[in-house]
Amino acid sequence: MDKQTILASLTPEVVEKFRVAIELGKWPDGGRLTVEQRETCMQAVMVWEHEHLPPAERTGYIHKPV
């Protein structure tokens, strides 16, 4: 499977599971994330957010007063 196919198959539910796994450092079944898995999940979340969310709702958004 190529990267575009994988990213196209991401759903909001999967992205939320990735966010929780990144935050806790483990999968829902209790298995620990490897460094590579954590990095891959972070990249997937950032790319998904860029494609599906407005800037103000993306992870890491900082509001700058006018």
N, CA, C and O atoms as CSV, one atom per row, in Angstrom:
chain,resi,resn,atom,element,x,y,z
A,1,MET,N,N,0.843,-1.185,0.000
A,1,MET,CA,C,0.000,0.000,0.000
A,1,MET,C,C,0.888,1.247,0.000
A,1,MET,O,O,1.882,1.304,0.724
A,2,ASP,N,N,0.533,2.229,-0.799
A,2,ASP,CA,C,1.338,3.451,-0.814
A,2,ASP,C,C,0.801,4.463,0.199
A,2,ASP,O,O,-0.277,4.288,0.768
A,3,LYS,N,N,1.571,5.512,0.404
A,3,LYS,CA,C,1.249,6.510,1.432
A,3,LYS,C,C,-0.107,7.167,1.190
A,3,LYS,O,O,-0.869,7.367,2.137
A,4,GLN,N,N,-0.418,7.505,-0.051
A,4,GLN,CA,C,-1.691,8.168,-0.359
A,4,GLN,C,C,-2.879,7.262,-0.055
A,4,GLN,O,O,-3.906,7.737,0.430
A,5,THR,N,N,-2.757,5.974,-0.331
A,5,THR,CA,C,-3.832,5.026,-0.039
A,5,THR,C,C,-4.057,4.923,1.453
A,5,THR,O,O,-5.197,4.899,1.918
A,6,ILE,N,N,-2.971,4.862,2.202
A,6,ILE,CA,C,-3.080,4.775,3.662
A,6,ILE,C,C,-3.726,6.034,4.218
A,6,ILE,O,O,-4.640,5.947,5.039
A,7,LEU,N,N,-3.267,7.202,3.787
A,7,LEU,CA,C,-3.831,8.453,4.287
A,7,LEU,C,C,-5.300,8.598,3.904
A,7,LEU,O,O,-6.089,9.142,4.677
A,8,ALA,N,N,-5.670,8.124,2.733
A,8,ALA,CA,C,-7.063,8.198,2.302
A,8,ALA,C,C,-7.962,7.300,3.147
A,8,ALA,O,O,-9.164,7.545,3.251
A,9,SER,N,N,-7.390,6.270,3.744
A,9,SER,CA,C,-8.190,5.340,4.544
A,9,SER,C,C,-8.345,5.786,6.001
A,9,SER,O,O,-9.074,5.155,6.766
A,10,LEU,N,N,-7.662,6.875,6.389
A,10,LEU,CA,C,-7.784,7.358,7.763
A,10,LEU,C,C,-9.162,7.960,7.999
A,10,LEU,O,O,-9.661,8.738,7.187
A,11,THR,N,N,-9.759,7.595,9.104
A,11,THR,CA,C,-11.044,8.159,9.505
A,11,THR,C,C,-10.821,9.007,10.750
A,11,THR,O,O,-9.786,8.877,11.405
A,12,PRO,N,N,-11.772,9.873,11.088
A,12,PRO,CA,C,-11.618,10.644,12.325
A,12,PRO,C,C,-11.419,9.751,13.557
A,12,PRO,O,O,-10.698,10.125,14.482
A,13,GLU,N,N,-12.053,8.581,13.571
A,13,GLU,CA,C,-11.912,7.667,14.704
A,13,GLU,C,C,-10.492,7.118,14.808
A,13,GLU,O,O,-9.931,7.028,15.900
A,14,VAL,N,N,-9.918,6.753,13.670
A,14,VAL,CA,C,-8.542,6.237,13.662
A,14,VAL,C,C,-7.573,7.332,14.087
A,14,VAL,O,O,-6.651,7.084,14.864
A,15,VAL,N,N,-7.779,8.532,13.583
A,15,VAL,CA,C,-6.907,9.652,13.939
A,15,VAL,C,C,-6.986,9.913,15.439
A,15,VAL,O,O,-5.966,10.185,16.073
A,16,GLU,N,N,-8.170,9.836,16.008
A,16,GLU,CA,C,-8.312,10.035,17.463
A,16,GLU,C,C,-7.580,8.936,18.232
A,16,GLU,O,O,-6.957,9.215,19.257
A,17,LYS,N,N,-7.646,7.699,17.756
A,17,LYS,CA,C,-6.906,6.604,18.411
A,17,LYS,C,C,-5.397,6.857,18.329
A,17,LYS,O,O,-4.663,6.579,19.277
A,18,PHE,N,N,-4.945,7.383,17.192
A,18,PHE,CA,C,-3.527,7.741,17.066
A,18,PHE,C,C,-3.160,8.828,18.067
A,18,PHE,O,O,-2.111,8.751,18.707
A,19,ARG,N,N,-4.016,9.845,18.211
A,19,ARG,CA,C,-3.734,10.928,19.167
A,19,ARG,C,C,-3.604,10.383,20.586
A,19,ARG,O,O,-2.681,10.752,21.313
A,20,VAL,N,N,-4.516,9.516,20.974
A,20,VAL,CA,C,-4.479,8.938,22.323
A,20,VAL,C,C,-3.228,8.078,22.488
A,20,VAL,O,O,-2.571,8.129,23.528
A,21,ALA,N,N,-2.902,7.294,21.473
A,21,ALA,CA,C,-1.706,6.447,21.534
A,21,ALA,C,C,-0.448,7.304,21.675
A,21,ALA,O,O,0.449,6.968,22.449
A,22,ILE,N,N,-0.379,8.401,20.936
A,22,ILE,CA,C,0.772,9.310,21.034
A,22,ILE,C,C,0.857,9.884,22.442
A,22,ILE,O,O,1.930,9.923,23.043
A,23,GLU,N,N,-0.281,10.328,22.959
A,23,GLU,CA,C,-0.316,10.948,24.284
A,23,GLU,C,C,0.091,9.974,25.384
A,23,GLU,O,O,0.863,10.327,26.276
A,24,LEU,N,N,-0.428,8.745,25.321
A,24,LEU,CA,C,-0.166,7.767,26.383
A,24,LEU,C,C,1.093,6.943,26.147
A,24,LEU,O,O,1.644,6.359,27.080
A,25,GLY,N,N,1.548,6.898,24.891
A,25,GLY,CA,C,2.722,6.089,24.573
A,25,GLY,C,C,2.410,4.619,24.440
A,25,GLY,O,O,3.311,3.781,24.465
A,26,LYS,N,N,1.108,4.296,24.296
A,26,LYS,CA,C,0.734,2.891,24.118
A,26,LYS,C,C,-0.552,2.778,23.320
A,26,LYS,O,O,-1.348,3.714,23.248
A,27,TRP,N,N,-0.736,1.607,22.721
A,27,TRP,CA,C,-1.925,1.307,21.942
A,27,TRP,C,C,-3.080,0.985,22.883
A,27,TRP,O,O,-2.858,0.734,24.067
A,28,PRO,N,N,-4.316,0.989,22.370
A,28,PRO,CA,C,-5.470,0.664,23.225
A,28,PRO,C,C,-5.359,-0.699,23.918
A,28,PRO,O,O,-5.928,-0.890,24.992
A,29,ASP,N,N,-4.631,-1.650,23.313
A,29,ASP,CA,C,-4.476,-2.969,23.944
A,29,ASP,C,C,-3.374,-2.999,24.998
A,29,ASP,O,O,-3.118,-4.042,25.599
A,30,GLY,N,N,-2.718,-1.853,25.224
A,30,GLY,CA,C,-1.681,-1.764,26.251
A,30,GLY,C,C,-0.262,-1.901,25.737
A,30,GLY,O,O,0.689,-1.627,26.468
A,31,GLY,N,N,-0.104,-2.324,24.476
A,31,GLY,CA,C,1.236,-2.455,23.912
A,31,GLY,C,C,1.890,-1.095,23.728
A,31,GLY,O,O,1.238,-0.139,23.306
A,32,ARG,N,N,3.173,-1.008,24.043
A,32,ARG,CA,C,3.883,0.263,23.936
A,32,ARG,C,C,4.195,0.609,22.488
A,32,ARG,O,O,4.489,-0.271,21.678
A,33,LEU,N,N,4.127,1.897,22.168
A,33,LEU,CA,C,4.512,2.373,20.842
A,33,LEU,C,C,6.021,2.412,20.756
A,33,LEU,O,O,6.702,2.797,21.707
A,34,THR,N,N,6.540,2.007,19.602
A,34,THR,CA,C,7.966,2.183,19.358
A,34,THR,C,C,8.178,3.640,18.939
A,34,THR,O,O,7.218,4.349,18.641
A,35,VAL,N,N,9.408,4.072,18.919
A,35,VAL,CA,C,9.723,5.429,18.479
A,35,VAL,C,C,9.234,5.626,17.042
A,35,VAL,O,O,8.666,6.667,16.711
A,36,GLU,N,N,9.456,4.631,16.200
A,36,GLU,CA,C,9.036,4.725,14.804
A,36,GLU,C,C,7.507,4.807,14.696
A,36,GLU,O,O,6.991,5.589,13.898
A,37,GLN,N,N,6.786,4.019,15.480
A,37,GLN,CA,C,5.322,4.060,15.456
A,37,GLN,C,C,4.807,5.421,15.914
A,37,GLN,O,O,3.866,5.964,15.335
A,38,ARG,N,N,5.423,5.962,16.945
A,38,ARG,CA,C,5.008,7.271,17.457
A,38,ARG,C,C,5.212,8.343,16.390
A,38,ARG,O,O,4.332,9.175,16.169
A,39,GLU,N,N,6.360,8.325,15.732
A,39,GLU,CA,C,6.651,9.304,14.689
A,39,GLU,C,C,5.686,9.160,13.514
A,39,GLU,O,O,5.211,10.157,12.970
A,40,THR,N,N,5.399,7.923,13.127
A,40,THR,CA,C,4.482,7.675,12.019
A,40,THR,C,C,3.081,8.147,12.365
A,40,THR,O,O,2.411,8.755,11.531
A,41,CYS,N,N,2.631,7.878,13.576
A,41,CYS,CA,C,1.307,8.337,14.011
A,41,CYS,C,C,1.233,9.856,14.012
A,41,CYS,O,O,0.237,10.429,13.572
A,42,MET,N,N,2.275,10.510,14.500
A,42,MET,CA,C,2.288,11.973,14.521
A,42,MET,C,C,2.215,12.541,13.108
A,42,MET,O,O,1.482,13.497,12.855
A,43,GLN,N,N,2.971,11.955,12.197
A,43,GLN,CA,C,2.942,12.424,10.815
A,43,GLN,C,C,1.557,12.221,10.207
A,43,GLN,O,O,1.042,13.103,9.521
A,44,ALA,N,N,0.958,11.067,10.458
A,44,ALA,CA,C,-0.373,10.780,9.913
A,44,ALA,C,C,-1.405,11.764,10.454
A,44,ALA,O,O,-2.244,12.260,9.702
A,45,VAL,N,N,-1.346,12.048,11.750
A,45,VAL,CA,C,-2.290,12.988,12.356
A,45,VAL,C,C,-2.112,14.378,11.751
A,45,VAL,O,O,-3.095,15.036,11.409
A,46,MET,N,N,-0.875,14.824,11.619
A,46,MET,CA,C,-0.634,16.164,11.068
A,46,MET,C,C,-1.099,16.282,9.621
A,46,MET,O,O,-1.692,17.292,9.242
A,47,VAL,N,N,-0.838,15.269,8.818
A,47,VAL,CA,C,-1.261,15.305,7.419
A,47,VAL,C,C,-2.785,15.255,7.328
A,47,VAL,O,O,-3.383,15.995,6.547
A,48,TRP,N,N,-3.414,14.390,8.117
A,48,TRP,CA,C,-4.879,14.289,8.107
A,48,TRP,C,C,-5.502,15.621,8.521
A,48,TRP,O,O,-6.437,16.103,7.881
A,49,GLU,N,N,-4.975,16.215,9.600
A,49,GLU,CA,C,-5.511,17.500,10.063
A,49,GLU,C,C,-5.360,18.573,8.989
A,49,GLU,O,O,-6.272,19.373,8.779
A,50,HIS,N,N,-4.216,18.593,8.311
A,50,HIS,CA,C,-3.986,19.588,7.263
A,50,HIS,C,C,-5.010,19.449,6.137
A,50,HIS,O,O,-5.432,20.447,5.553
A,51,GLU,N,N,-5.406,18.218,5.833
A,51,GLU,CA,C,-6.360,17.966,4.752
A,51,GLU,C,C,-7.815,18.178,5.172
A,51,GLU,O,O,-8.657,18.499,4.333
A,52,HIS,N,N,-8.123,18.001,6.474
A,52,HIS,CA,C,-9.526,17.959,6.894
A,52,HIS,C,C,-9.974,19.016,7.903
A,52,HIS,O,O,-11.175,19.164,8.131
A,53,LEU,N,N,-9.057,19.745,8.503
A,53,LEU,CA,C,-9.436,20.704,9.541
A,53,LEU,C,C,-8.970,22.108,9.192
A,53,LEU,O,O,-7.941,22.279,8.539
A,54,PRO,N,N,-9.721,23.111,9.624
A,54,PRO,CA,C,-9.242,24.487,9.453
A,54,PRO,C,C,-8.041,24.717,10.380
A,54,PRO,O,O,-7.901,24.024,11.387
A,55,PRO,N,N,-7.191,25.663,10.055
A,55,PRO,CA,C,-5.975,25.889,10.860
A,55,PRO,C,C,-6.216,26.010,12.365
A,55,PRO,O,O,-5.431,25.482,13.153
A,56,ALA,N,N,-7.267,26.681,12.771
A,56,ALA,CA,C,-7.511,26.906,14.200
A,56,ALA,C,C,-7.821,25.623,14.959
A,56,ALA,O,O,-7.757,25.614,16.189
A,57,GLU,N,N,-8.155,24.540,14.262
A,57,GLU,CA,C,-8.484,23.282,14.923
A,57,GLU,C,C,-7.356,22.255,14.864
A,57,GLU,O,O,-7.492,21.152,15.395
A,58,ARG,N,N,-6.255,22.608,14.230
A,58,ARG,CA,C,-5.144,21.666,14.084
A,58,ARG,C,C,-4.289,21.624,15.342
A,58,ARG,O,O,-4.210,22.595,16.094
A,59,THR,N,N,-3.652,20.481,15.553
A,59,THR,CA,C,-2.741,20.309,16.675
A,59,THR,C,C,-1.626,21.340,16.586
A,59,THR,O,O,-1.029,21.535,15.528
A,60,GLY,N,N,-1.353,21.996,17.706
A,60,GLY,CA,C,-0.259,22.954,17.764
A,60,GLY,C,C,-0.611,24.355,17.332
A,60,GLY,O,O,0.254,25.231,17.322
A,61,TYR,N,N,-1.866,24.591,16.972
A,61,TYR,CA,C,-2.263,25.921,16.529
A,61,TYR,C,C,-2.094,26.918,17.663
A,61,TYR,O,O,-2.489,26.651,18.798
A,62,ILE,N,N,-1.507,28.063,17.353
A,62,ILE,CA,C,-1.336,29.138,18.341
A,62,ILE,C,C,-2.065,30.358,17.808
A,62,ILE,O,O,-1.756,30.871,16.733
A,63,HIS,N,N,-3.033,30.806,18.578
A,63,HIS,CA,C,-3.797,32.001,18.188
A,63,HIS,C,C,-2.944,33.236,18.443
A,63,HIS,O,O,-2.401,33.419,19.532
A,64,LYS,N,N,-2.837,34.068,17.436
A,64,LYS,CA,C,-2.074,35.306,17.563
A,64,LYS,C,C,-3.061,36.462,17.511
A,64,LYS,O,O,-3.710,36.680,16.488
A,65,PRO,N,N,-3.178,37.206,18.610
A,65,PRO,CA,C,-4.101,38.350,18.618
A,65,PRO,C,C,-3.710,39.381,17.571
A,65,PRO,O,O,-2.532,39.562,17.264
A,66,VAL,N,N,-4.700,40.040,17.038
A,66,VAL,CA,C,-4.469,41.043,15.996
A,66,VAL,C,C,-4.043,42.343,16.597
A,66,VAL,O,O,-3.803,43.309,15.872
